Amino acid sequence: MYEADQGKIMVAAQNAMARASIPMAPADEPLRQMLVSEIQLAQNCLLDPTQKQSYDQQLHAYFSSQNTPAAPVATPVQASAPVQAAPAAVAAPASMPMGSKPSDSSGDINLKSKKSSAASSAKNRARKSSFALYAGGGSILLLAAIAGGAYYALKEPTPEPVAQLDPAPVTPVEQEPEPSDEETVDPRGTRKPPRPPKGDRPTSQDLANSIPGLGNPEETMAGMPEMSAKPPEPKVTPQDEAALKTALMNAWTGIASRDFAKASIALDEVRKTPKTPAGTADFERVDQFVQDLMAYTRALNEGTSGLRENEELTVGSTSFTVTTLDGNRVVIRYAGHNRGYDRNELPEGFLRAIAKSRLKGDDAQKKRIEASHLLLSPKADIEYVRNLWMQSGADGGALTALEAEKKKYMPGEMVATAPKPDMSTEMTSTPNDEPTMPAAADPPMEMAGGDIASAEMLTNLMNEARTQLVERNPAAAAQAIAQAEPLATIPAHQKKVAQLKQLVDLNQKFWQAVSGRLAKLPPDEDLDVNGKIVRVVESDANRLVIRVDGENKRYTLSDLPAGLAKFLAETELPTSADSKKIVGAFLLVTPEGGAEKARETWATAFLSDEEMDALIGAMGTPLNLANDLIKQVPVPPESEIAAPAAKFLEKWSAQIQSAMRLDDHAKVGRDMAADAKSLPNGSPGQFAGFRYALAETARGGDFEACNEIITDWSVRFAIEPGEWHLKAMQLAATSSTSSKVHAAIAQHAIDQVPQFKAAGQGQVASQMVKLAEESASKSRDKAIVDAVKQLGASQ
């Protein structure tokens, strides 16, 4: 109360918010969210000077009305008077009838309501001790003691100056005065507001009953009437608007020339100039953009000047190690090779890795700063920038406005649709290479309808919902699904969102059942969990303490063993097919379960294969919903592929020839696939790019990358995936004698053959099995040999 330090208010608010952020049972989640909202409202009130002034005035009025008026104090006598006047009569308690006298049954006269000081307590103890000493003496001594006590009582000073009249000074620690019911004055002469009589804060109902016109006590702080009028906003003149427009133009001029200090100075000239709401938004957006660009530049300068040998840096999926450096050269190792560069000509990917390693702030701030830098890079993929911006939690409308302003003020530096920067394709060419742009004759990308950026956001939200299900947070998963639903604009996306939403709903019901059962468990009850007896020590809706094997074990909903959670849910849910469907949904998403265990449970609930496949598909492979917007085209004739294929191969021939190890081939193949993916959809050049990329990844034995390439390829062209899976295995088998590669070939067959058999492609499946048997014998891995034999036996 009455706290003026905003830092302390913020710390208190953050502490309260941290306590309110502890996960609760699903049934209690709405109450926790309400509490978080109330904490936020209180923080907003106390950090806003106008609202806080109003609230402090309300507290002041309330406490002033609640405090008991102070007892009248006798007029001091003149300094020459030999004896002080007797103290004023003590007011009777509020509960005592008027005119009655306080009881004296205690034998003590209550001269003050507050605690006696240390000096007064010492005198009382001395007086009582003296009385006891002389009580056994003669009557003369007794009369003398009584007379002395009477004289002392007449000389007793009033309560307030006791500490001052005592000859022994009292330290603050010993005194511990209680707060006064009235306003007090501190040593500096500042009048302090009244404090509550018992240190209690008033409720909203108390404030409403004490101050007329306060309003409905059920309303939140944001709706309380202001006690003092807010000062009027300054009027914005045409000159102010013109000055802001000029400053923004000058700022963008500085941004275009990479002179961010100049841009900041231009904005500082109008920082305090009155602005319209729209002008304020424009100013704050560009100002934040400039500050982020300056932060990136500072981090880059700090990093380049402070590089150390053996320092490891990372950008996206690429890692670098600084092996050698001097005043002019830097040698770095990545993808198994050493590369030397002049300090003034370091590749963009390496520079970004340096800057990211020195950025200050939390992860969200770093992502926003990196996205701001990439917005100016001609090599950055705008979709990647938008995705990074969204991950930072920044306003998407601000990025859209910055893109529009860049087109307006920097028309010659548009963001290119190049390979994503996290693939670090910049590192595979000379630093001065210009970004490759699509040829003019290439056809534009054909879309099936919808927006790529929205599809990327939808993908991220659905993947987030999946993650939250695995982490036992169905409420957060439901929130992600709620945000995803408006982005699903085509039937294919709407179907996938609906399937995942059903899985989220089932998991919410599962954890509600677990929480409900925990709330009902009595202490000392024995539970038979899968044949093991455990005893309940204590439990509530969010936690459980059990005694097992002679020791107590404590669990919350987040770390409750999967078997125990399943047991609790099954004992709470009714025996029905719907209950088995709920339990199966939990088994699908928990790491201890899986699709097969979920199918076993769902089979007892008589779910159809189609419904089981839909639920399992909701937690299937990582989503890439943007592919659903791409229109598949026929395979172009070889006569159209030849020329662009030669051009693509010429571009990558140096990197292919320099690849020596398996990992080198795999890395080049992945980079080639990213390059192919960035080319116009359906173009002969893109078809050739995917084909060459698949060959390189197969030589490297990276069948995970082969699978991704064939998937992206088949989305854009009407190819036969089985044919290219088989060709990749054949190429890998003839390119290497490595037991590691042959083990990867056999494992790939083990993964793919059941799928192709189910799809009716028995011939391809048989050829894969035959090739897998040969590779398994070269892998020197008995487990793989046995698995391939079992695969062949099922043919």
C-alpha positions in Angstrom: 0.0 0.0 0.0 1.2 3.5 -0.9 4.3 2.0 -2.5 5.9 4.6 -4.9 8.8 2.5 -6.3 7.6 1.0 -9.5 10.5 -1.5 -9.5 9.2 -3.0 -6.2 5.7 -3.1 -7.6 6.9 -4.9 -10.7 8.9 -7.4 -8.7 5.9 -8.1 -6.5 3.7 -8.6 -9.5 6.2 -10.9 -11.1 6.4 -13.0 -8.0 2.7 -13.2 -7.7 2.4 -14.1 -11.4 5.0 -16.9 -10.9 3.0 -18.4 -8.1 -0.1 -18.2 -10.2 1.6 -19.9 -13.1 2.0 -23.3 -11.4 0.0 -25.9 -13.5 -3.3 -26.8 -11.9 -5.8 -29.6 -12.5 -8.0 -29.1 -15.6 -11.0 -28.4 -13.4 -9.2 -25.6 -11.6 -7.6 -24.0 -14.7 -10.4 -21.4 -15.2 -9.9 -20.2 -11.6 -6.2 -19.9 -12.1 -6.7 -18.0 -15.3 -9.0 -15.6 -13.4 -6.4 -15.1 -10.7 -3.8 -14.3 -13.4 -6.1 -11.8 -14.9 -6.7 -10.1 -11.5 -2.9 -9.9 -10.8 -2.5 -8.3 -14.2 -5.2 -5.8 -13.5 -3.6 -4.9 -10.2 -0.2 -4.5 -11.8 -1.7 -2.3 -14.5 -3.4 -0.1 -11.9 -0.3 0.3 -9.6 2.1 1.0 -12.5 -0.2 3.7 -14.1 0.4 7.0 -12.3 -3.2 8.2 -12.8 -4.9 5.0 -11.7 -2.5 4.6 -8.7 -3.2 8.2 -7.5 -7.0 7.4 -7.6 -6.5 4.1 -5.7 -4.3 5.7 -3.1 -6.9 8.4 -2.5 -9.5 5.8 -2.1 -7.4 3.9 0.5 -6.7 7.2 2.2 -10.4 8.0 2.5 -11.2 4.6 3.7 -8.7 4.4 6.4 -9.5 7.9 7.6 -13.1 7.0 8.0 -12.3 3.7 9.8 -9.8 5.0 12.3 -11.1 5.8 15.9 -10.7 9.5 16.7 -7.8 10.2 19.0 -8.5 10.9 22.7 -8.4 14.7 23.6 -5.1 15.7 25.0 -4.9 18.1 28.0 -3.5 21.5 27.3 0.2 21.5 28.5 0.9 23.6 31.6 3.5 26.3 31.7 7.1 25.3 31.9 7.4 26.9 35.4 4.7 24.6 36.9 6.4 22.2 39.4 4.0 19.3 38.8 2.5 18.1 35.5 -1.2 17.9 35.1 -2.8 14.5 35.5 -3.4 12.7 32.3 -6.7 12.9 30.6 -9.2 10.2 31.2 -8.9 7.2 29.0 -11.7 6.7 26.5 -13.9 3.7 27.2 -13.8 0.8 24.7 -16.2 1.1 21.8 -18.3 -1.8 23.2 -18.8 -0.1 26.6 -22.0 1.8 27.3 -21.8 5.5 27.6 -21.1 6.7 31.2 -19.9 3.4 32.5 -16.5 3.0 34.1 -13.9 0.5 33.1 -13.5 -2.4 35.4 -10.6 -2.3 37.9 -10.7 -6.0 38.7 -7.2 -6.4 37.3 -5.8 -3.9 39.7 -4.0 -2.1 36.9 -4.9 1.2 35.3 -4.8 0.9 31.4 -3.1 4.3 30.6 -2.6 3.5 26.9 -3.8 1.0 24.3 -0.5 0.5 22.6 2.4 -1.6 23.9 4.5 -0.2 26.7 8.0 1.0 25.9 11.0 -0.9 27.2 11.6 1.8 29.8 8.0 1.7 31.1 8.1 -2.1 31.3 11.3 -1.9 33.3 9.7 0.5 35.8 6.7 -1.7 36.2 8.9 -4.8 36.9 10.9 -2.8 39.4 7.8 -1.5 41.2 6.3 -5.0 41.4 9.6 -6.5 42.7 9.9 -3.8 45.4 6.3 -4.4 46.5 6.9 -8.1 46.9 10.2 -7.5 48.9 8.7 -5.3 51.5 5.3 -7.0 51.8 6.6 -9.2 54.6 8.0 -6.3 56.6 6.5 -4.2 59.2 3.4 -2.1 58.8 5.4 1.1 58.7 7.4 -0.1 55.7 4.1 -1.2 54.0 2.5 2.2 54.6 5.7 3.9 53.3 5.6 1.7 50.2 1.9 2.5 49.6 2.6 6.2 50.1 5.6 6.1 47.8 3.5 4.3 45.2 0.8 6.9 45.4 3.4 9.6 45.0 4.9 7.8 42.0 1.4 7.4 40.4 0.9 11.2 40.7 4.2 11.7 39.0 3.6 9.2 36.2 3.9 11.1 32.9 1.4 10.8 30.0 1.9 7.9 27.6 3.3 9.8 24.6 6.4 11.4 26.2 7.3 8.3 28.2 10.2 7.3 26.0 11.5 10.9 25.9 11.4 11.3 29.7 13.2 8.1 30.4 16.8 8.8 31.1 18.0 5.7 29.2 17.6 6.2 25.5 15.6 3.5 23.7 16.8 2.1 20.4 14.4 1.6 17.5 14.8 -2.2 17.7 13.7 -2.2 21.4 10.9 0.3 20.9 9.0 -1.2 18.0 6.2 1.3 18.0 2.9 0.4 16.5 1.5 2.4 13.6 -0.7 5.3 14.7 -4.3 5.3 13.8 -4.0 8.9 12.6 -1.8 10.4 9.9 1.8 10.7 11.1 4.7 13.0 10.2 8.1 11.4 9.3 11.4 13.1 10.4 11.6 15.0 7.1 8.2 16.6 7.8 6.3 14.6 5.1 2.8 13.7 6.1 2.2 10.0 5.7 -1.2 8.5 4.7 -3.1 6.7 7.5 -2.4 3.0 7.9 -5.1 0.3 8.5 -5.8 -0.3 12.3 -4.8 -3.9 12.1 -2.7 -4.0 9.0 -5.5 -5.4 6.8 -6.2 -4.3 3.3 -9.8 -3.3 2.7 -11.9 -5.5 0.3 -13.6 -4.0 -2.7 -16.9 -4.2 -0.7 -15.3 -2.2 2.1 -14.2 0.5 -0.3 -17.6 0.6 -2.0 -19.4 1.0 1.3 -17.0 3.7 2.6 -16.7 6.0 -0.4 -19.9 7.2 -2.2 -19.9 6.8 -5.9 -17.2 4.2 -6.0 -19.3 1.9 -8.2 -20.0 -1.8 -8.2 -17.5 -3.7 -6.1 -17.6 -6.7 -8.4 -16.1 -4.6 -11.2 -12.4 -4.9 -11.8 -9.9 -2.2 -11.1 -9.9 -1.2 -14.7 -13.5 -0.1 -14.4 -13.1 2.0 -11.2 -13.8 5.7 -11.7 -10.9 8.0 -11.7 -10.5 10.3 -8.7 -8.7 13.0 -10.6 -9.1 13.9 -14.2 -6.5 12.8 -16.7 -4.6 15.7 -18.2 -5.8 16.3 -21.8 -3.8 14.9 -24.6 -1.6 17.5 -26.4 -3.2 18.7 -29.7 -1.4 17.5 -32.8 -0.8 20.2 -35.4 -0.2 19.8 -39.1 3.4 20.9 -38.4 3.8 18.0 -36.0 2.5 15.5 -38.5 4.8 16.9 -41.2 7.8 16.6 -38.8 7.0 13.0 -38.0 6.7 12.1 -41.7 10.0 13.7 -42.4 11.7 11.9 -39.5 10.3 8.5 -40.6 11.6 9.2 -44.2 15.0 10.2 -42.8 15.1 7.1 -40.6 14.4 4.8 -43.6 17.2 6.6 -45.5 19.6 5.7 -42.7 18.2 2.1 -42.6 18.8 1.8 -46.4 22.4 2.9 -46.0 22.9 0.7 -42.9 23.6 3.8 -40.9 21.3 2.9 -38.0 22.7 5.7 -35.8 21.6 8.2 -38.3 18.1 6.6 -38.3 18.0 6.7 -34.5 19.0 10.4 -34.4 16.2 11.2 -37.0 13.6 9.6 -34.7 15.0 11.3 -31.6 14.1 14.7 -33.1 10.4 13.8 -32.9 10.3 11.5 -29.9 8.6 14.0 -27.7 6.5 15.6 -30.5 2.7 15.2 -30.1 1.4 12.4 -32.3 -1.9 10.9 -33.4 -2.6 7.3 -32.4 -1.7 6.2 -35.9 1.5 8.4 -35.8 2.4 6.9 -32.5 2.1 3.4 -33.9 4.2 4.3 -36.9 6.9 5.9 -34.8 7.1 3.0 -32.3 7.2 0.4 -35.0 10.1 2.0 -36.9 11.9 3.0 -33.6 11.8 -0.6 -32.4 13.0 -1.8 -35.8 16.0 0.6 -35.6 16.8 -0.4 -32.0 16.8 -4.1 -33.0 19.1 -3.4 -36.0 21.5 -1.5 -33.8 21.4 -4.4 -31.2 22.3 -6.8 -34.0 25.1 -4.6 -35.2 26.5 -4.3 -31.7 26.4 -8.0 -31.2 28.1 -8.6 -34.5 30.9 -6.0 -33.8 31.5 -7.5 -30.4 31.6 -11.0 -31.8 34.0 -10.3 -34.7 36.4 -8.5 -32.4 36.3 -11.1 -29.7 36.5 -14.3 -31.8 38.5 -17.1 -30.1 40.2 -20.1 -31.5 38.2 -23.4 -31.0 35.0 -21.3 -30.4 31.9 -23.2 -31.6 29.1 -21.2 -33.2 25.7 -22.3 -34.6 23.1 -20.8 -37.0 20.0 -22.9 -37.8 21.2 -26.5 -38.3 24.8 -25.6 -39.2 27.7 -25.5 -36.8 31.0 -23.8 -37.2 34.3 -24.1 -35.3 37.0 -21.4 -35.4 40.2 -23.3 -36.0 42.7 -20.5 -36.7 42.6 -16.7 -36.8 44.9 -13.7 -37.0 44.5 -10.0 -37.7 43.5 -10.6 -41.4 42.2 -14.2 -41.8 39.8 -16.5 -40.1 39.8 -20.3 -40.7 36.6 -22.1 -39.8 35.6 -25.8 -40.0 32.1 -26.8 -41.0 30.7 -29.8 -42.8 34.0 -31.6 -42.3 36.1 -29.0 -44.2 38.3 -26.1 -43.3 37.7 -22.8 -45.1 39.7 -19.6 -44.9 38.2 -16.1 -45.3 39.4 -12.6 -45.0 38.1 -10.9 -41.9 36.3 -8.3 -44.1 34.7 -11.0 -46.3 33.2 -13.5 -43.9 30.2 -15.3 -45.3 26.7 -14.2 -44.2 25.9 -17.5 -42.5 29.0 -17.3 -40.3 28.3 -13.6 -39.5 24.8 -14.5 -38.3 26.2 -17.2 -36.1 28.7 -14.7 -34.5 25.9 -12.1 -33.9 23.5 -14.7 -32.4 26.1 -15.8 -30.0 26.5 -12.3 -28.6 22.8 -11.1 -28.6 21.4 -9.9 -25.3 18.0 -10.6 -23.9 15.6 -13.6 -23.8 15.0 -16.0 -26.6 12.0 -14.0 -27.9 14.0 -10.8 -28.1 16.8 -12.6 -29.9 14.4 -14.0 -32.5 12.8 -10.6 -33.1 16.2 -9.0 -33.6 17.4 -11.7 -36.0 14.2 -11.4 -38.0 14.7 -7.6 -38.2 18.2 -8.1 -39.6 17.0 -10.8 -42.1 14.3 -8.4 -43.3 17.0 -6.3 -44.8 19.0 -9.3 -46.3 18.5 -10.0 -50.0 19.2 -13.7 -49.4 16.6 -14.3 -46.7 13.4 -16.2 -47.4 10.5 -13.9 -46.4 8.5 -16.9 -45.2 11.3 -17.8 -42.9 11.5 -14.2 -41.6 7.7 -14.2 -40.9 7.9 -17.6 -39.1 10.8 -16.3 -37.0 8.9 -13.1 -36.2 5.9 -15.1 -35.1 8.0 -17.3 -32.9 9.2 -14.2 -31.1 5.7 -13.3 -30.2 5.9 -9.9 -31.9 2.9 -8.3 -33.7 2.5 -9.7 -37.1 0.8 -6.5 -38.3 4.1 -4.6 -37.5 6.1 -6.9 -39.7 3.6 -6.5 -42.6 3.8 -2.7 -42.2 7.7 -2.9 -42.2 7.6 -5.0 -45.4 5.3 -2.3 -47.0 7.6 0.5 -45.8 10.6 -1.3 -47.2 9.0 -1.6 -50.6 8.2 2.1 -50.4 11.6 3.4 -49.2 14.0 0.7 -50.4 12.5 -0.6 -53.7 15.8 -1.8 -54.9 16.4 -4.2 -52.0 13.5 -6.6 -52.0 13.7 -9.8 -50.0 14.6 -12.7 -52.3 13.0 -16.1 -52.3 16.3 -17.9 -51.8 17.1 -21.0 -49.7 16.2 -20.5 -46.0 19.1 -19.0 -44.1 19.3 -21.8 -41.6 20.5 -24.1 -44.4 23.5 -21.8 -44.7 23.8 -22.2 -48.4 25.9 -19.0 -48.3 28.7 -21.1 -46.9 29.0 -23.3 -50.0 29.8 -20.4 -52.3 32.1 -17.4 -52.4 31.1 -14.5 -50.1 30.5 -12.2 -53.1 28.1 -14.5 -55.0 24.8 -12.9 -55.8 21.6 -14.8 -54.8 20.2 -17.0 -57.5 16.9 -15.6 -58.9 14.4 -17.7 -61.0 14.7 -17.4 -64.7 12.2 -15.2 -66.4 10.9 -18.0 -68.5 10.1 -20.3 -65.6 6.4 -20.6 -64.8 5.1 -19.1 -61.6 4.3 -21.2 -58.6 0.9 -22.8 -58.9 -1.1 -22.8 -55.7 -4.2 -24.8 -54.9 -5.7 -21.9 -53.0 -4.8 -20.4 -49.6 -1.9 -18.4 -48.3 1.6 -19.9 -47.7 2.2 -17.6 -44.6 -1.0 -18.7 -43.0 -0.2 -22.4 -43.8 3.2 -22.0 -42.1 1.5 -20.4 -39.0 -1.1 -23.2 -39.0 1.7 -25.8 -39.1 3.5 -24.3 -36.2 0.4 -24.1 -34.1 -0.6 -27.7 -34.7 2.9 -28.9 -34.0 2.8 -26.8 -30.8 -0.5 -28.5 -29.8 1.1 -31.9 -30.4 4.1 -31.0 -28.2 1.7 -29.8 -25.4 -0.2 -33.1 -25.5 3.1 -35.0 -25.0 4.0 -32.7 -22.1 0.6 -33.3 -20.5 -0.7 -29.8 -20.9 -4.0 -30.3 -22.8 -5.2 -26.9 -21.8 -2.3 -25.3 -23.7 -2.9 -27.7 -26.6 -6.6 -26.6 -26.8 -5.5 -23.0 -26.8 -3.2 -23.6 -29.8 -6.0 -25.4 -31.6 -8.3 -22.5 -31.0 -5.8 -20.2 -32.6 -5.2 -22.6 -35.5 -8.9 -23.1 -36.5 -9.3 -19.7 -38.2 -6.2 -20.4 -40.3 -7.5 -23.6 -41.8 -9.1 -22.3 -45.0 -9.1 -25.4 -47.2 -10.9 -28.7 -46.5 -7.6 -30.7 -46.2 -6.4 -28.4 -43.4 -9.8 -28.2 -41.7 -9.9 -32.1 -41.6 -6.4 -32.2 -40.0 -7.3 -29.6 -37.4 -10.5 -31.4 -36.6 -8.6 -34.7 -36.1 -6.1 -33.1 -33.8 -8.8 -31.3 -31.9 -10.6 -34.6 -31.2 -7.4 -36.0 -29.8 -6.9 -32.9 -27.6 -10.5 -33.2 -26.3 -10.0 -36.9 -25.4 -6.8 -36.1 -23.5 -8.5 -33.3 -21.6 -11.1 -35.8 -20.5 -8.4 -38.2 -19.4 -6.6 -35.7 -17.2 -9.9 -34.5 -15.7 -10.6 -38.1 -14.7 -7.2 -38.5 -13.2 -7.6 -35.2 -11.3 -11.1 -36.1 -10.1 -9.9 -39.5 -8.8 -6.9 -37.9 -6.9 -9.3 -35.5 -5.2 -11.3 -38.5 -3.9 -8.5 -40.7 -2.6 -8.6 -41.1 1.2 -5.4 -41.3 3.2 -4.1 -44.8 4.1 -6.0 -46.5 1.2 -4.2 -49.3 -0.5 -4.1 -49.3 -4.3 -3.4 -52.4 -6.5 -1.6 -50.8 -9.5 -0.9 -53.6 -12.0 -0.2 -56.1 -9.2 1.8 -53.8 -7.0 0.3 -52.5 -3.8 0.9 -48.9 -2.9 -0.5 -46.9 0.0 -1.9 -43.4 -0.3 -0.3 -40.9 2.1 -2.1 -37.8 0.9 -3.5 -36.4 -2.3 -5.5 -33.6 -3.9 -6.5 -32.8 -7.4 -3.0 -31.8 -8.5 -0.6 -34.1 -6.6 -0.2 -37.5 -4.9 2.0 -38.9 -2.2 2.2 -42.6 -2.0 4.3 -45.1 0.1 5.9 -47.8 -1.9 8.9 -50.1 -1.2 9.3 -48.4 2.2 9.6 -44.8 1.0 7.3 -42.0 0.2 7.1 -40.8 -3.4 5.6 -37.5 -4.5 4.1 -36.8 -7.9 2.3 -34.1 -9.7 0.2 -34.4 -12.8 3.2 -33.6 -14.9 5.4 -36.4 -13.6 2.8 -39.0 -12.6 3.9 -42.4 -13.9 2.0 -43.3 -17.1 0.8 -46.7 -15.6 -0.5 -45.0 -12.4 -2.2 -42.2 -14.4 -3.9 -44.8 -16.6 -5.0 -46.8 -13.4 -6.5 -43.7 -11.8 -8.3 -42.6 -14.9 -9.8 -46.1 -15.5 -11.1 -46.3 -11.9 -12.7 -42.8 -12.3 -14.2 -43.3 -15.7 -17.3 -45.4 -16.3 -16.9 -48.8 -18.0 -17.8 -47.9 -21.6 -16.4 -47.7 -25.1 -16.0 -44.0 -24.8 -13.8 -44.5 -21.7 -11.5 -46.8 -23.6 -11.3 -44.3 -26.4 -10.2 -41.7 -23.9 -7.5 -44.0 -22.4 -6.3 -45.0 -25.9 -5.9 -41.3 -26.7 -3.6 -40.9 -23.7 -1.6 -44.0 -24.7 -1.1 -42.5 -28.2 0.6 -39.4 -27.0 2.5 -40.6 -23.9 6.2 -41.7 -24.6 5.5 -44.9 -22.7 2.7 -45.8 -25.1 2.5 -45.5 -28.8 0.3 -46.2 -31.8 0.2 -50.0 -31.3 -0.8 -49.8 -27.6 -3.5 -47.2 -28.5 -4.8 -49.5 -31.2 -5.0 -52.4 -28.8 -7.1 -50.3 -26.4 -9.3 -48.9 -29.1 -9.9 -52.3 -30.6 -11.7 -53.3 -27.4 -13.9 -50.2 -27.9 -14.9 -51.4 -31.4 -13.4 -48.3 -33.1 -13.3 -48.6 -36.9 -9.9 -48.7 -38.7 -10.7 -45.4 -40.3 -11.3 -43.7 -37.0 -8.1 -45.2 -35.5 -6.1 -44.1 -38.5 -7.4 -40.6 -38.2 -6.5 -40.3 -34.5 -3.0 -41.8 -35.1 -2.5 -39.5 -38.1 -3.1 -36.5 -35.9 0.1 -37.3 -34.1 1.9 -38.6 -37.3 5.0 -37.2 -39.0 5.8 -33.5 -38.7 3.3 -31.4 -40.6 4.1 -29.2 -43.6 0.7 -27.9 -44.5 2.1 -25.4 -47.1 2.5 -28.5 -49.3 -1.2 -28.9 -49.4 -1.5 -25.6 -51.2 0.8 -26.6 -54.0 -0.7 -28.0 -57.2 0.9 -31.2 -58.4 1.9 -31.2 -62.1 2.9 -34.1 -64.5 6.6 -35.1 -64.9 8.1 -32.9 -67.6 9.6 -34.7 -70.6 13.3 -35.4 -70.6 13.9 -33.0 -73.5 12.7 -30.1 -71.3 14.8 -31.3 -68.3 18.2 -31.6 -70.0 19.2 -27.9 -70.2 18.1 -26.8 -66.7 19.6 -30.0 -65.3 23.0 -29.2 -66.8 22.7 -25.7 -65.4 21.8 -27.0 -61.9 24.6 -29.5 -61.9 27.1 -26.9 -63.0 26.1 -24.8 -60.1 26.7 -27.6 -57.6 29.5 -29.5 -59.3 32.3 -28.0 -57.2 30.6 -28.9 -53.9 29.8 -32.4 -55.1 33.5 -33.0 -56.1 34.8 -31.6 -52.8 32.6 -33.9 -50.8 34.9 -36.7 -49.4 33.1 -38.3 -46.5 29.6 -39.7 -46.2 28.5 -36.7 -44.1 29.8 -34.3 -46.7 27.6 -35.9 -49.4 24.6 -35.8 -47.1 25.2 -32.2 -46.3 25.5 -31.2 -50.0 22.4 -33.2 -50.8 20.3 -31.4 -48.2 21.5 -28.0 -49.5 20.7 -29.0 -53.1 17.2 -30.1 -52.0 16.7 -26.7 -50.3 17.8 -25.0 -53.5 15.5 -27.1 -55.6 12.6 -26.4 -53.3 13.0 -22.7 -53.7 12.7 -22.9 -57.6 9.3 -22.3 -59.2 7.0 -25.2 -58.7 6.5 -27.5 -61.6 9.5 -26.2 -63.5 11.9 -28.6 -65.3 14.8 -27.1 -63.3 13.1 -28.0 -60.0 12.5 -31.6 -61.1 16.2 -31.9 -62.0 17.2 -30.3 -58.7 15.3 -32.9 -56.7 16.8 -35.7 -58.7 20.3 -34.6 -58.1 19.7 -33.9 -54.5 18.3 -37.4 -53.9 21.4 -38.9 -55.5 23.8 -37.0 -53.2 21.9 -37.8 -50.0 21.7 -41.5 -51.1 25.5 -41.5 -51.5 25.8 -40.2 -48.0 23.5 -42.9 -46.7 21.1 -40.3 -45.2 17.8 -42.0 -45.8 15.9 -39.6 -43.5 16.9 -36.8 -45.9 16.0 -39.1 -48.9 12.5 -39.6 -47.5 12.0 -35.8 -47.1 13.2 -35.1 -50.6 10.9 -37.7 -52.1 8.0 -36.3 -50.1 8.6 -32.7 -51.3 9.2 -34.0 -54.8 6.0 -36.1 -55.0 3.9 -33.1 -53.7 5.0 -31.1 -56.8 5.3 -33.8 -59.4 3.3 -36.9 -60.2 6.2 -39.3 -59.6 6.0 -42.8 -58.2 7.6 -42.6 -54.7 8.3 -46.3 -54.5 10.4 -46.2 -57.7 12.6 -43.4 -56.3 13.0 -45.0 -52.9 14.3 -48.1 -54.6 16.6 -46.1 -56.8 18.1 -44.3 -53.8 18.8 -47.7 -52.1 20.4 -49.1 -55.3 22.6 -46.0 -55.7 23.7 -46.1 -52.1 24.5 -49.8 -52.3 26.7 -49.4 -55.4 28.4 -46.2 -54.1 29.8 -47.4 -50.8 31.1 -50.5 -49.1 30.6 -48.9 -45.7 28.8 -51.2 -43.2 27.1 -48.0 -41.9 25.6 -47.3 -45.3 24.4 -50.9 -45.8 22.9 -50.9 -42.4 21.0 -47.7 -43.3 19.8 -49.4 -46.6 18.4 -52.4 -44.7 16.8 -50.2 -42.1 15.1 -48.1 -44.8 13.6 -51.2 -46.3 12.4 -52.3 -42.9 10.6 -48.9 -42.6 9.2 -48.6 -46.1 8.3 -52.1 -47.2 5.2 -52.5 -45.0 3.8 -49.2 -46.3 4.3 -50.1 -50.0 2.8 -53.5 -49.4 -0.2 -51.9 -47.8 -0.5 -49.5 -50.8 -0.6 -52.5 -53.2 3.0 -52.0 -54.6 4.1 -55.6 -54.0 6.7 -55.6 -56.8 8.6 -52.6 -55.4 8.4 -54.1 -51.9 9.8 -57.4 -53.1 12.8 -55.7 -54.8 13.4 -53.7 -51.6 13.5 -56.8 -49.5 15.9 -58.5 -51.9 18.3 -55.5 -51.8 17.9 -55.3 -48.0 19.0 -58.9 -47.6 22.2 -58.2 -49.5 22.9 -55.1 -47.5 22.1 -56.7 -44.2 24.7 -59.3 -44.7 27.3 -56.5 -45.2 26.2 -54.5 -42.2 27.6 -56.9 -39.7 24.6 -56.2 -37.5 22.9 -59.4 -36.3 19.7 -57.5 -35.2 19.3 -56.0 -38.6 19.9 -59.4 -40.3 17.2 -61.0 -38.2 14.8 -58.1 -38.8 15.3 -58.4 -42.6 14.8 -62.2 -42.5 11.5 -61.6 -40.6 10.6 -59.0 -43.2 11.3 -61.5 -46.1 9.2 -64.2 -44.3 6.2 -61.9 -44.3 6.3 -61.5 -48.1 
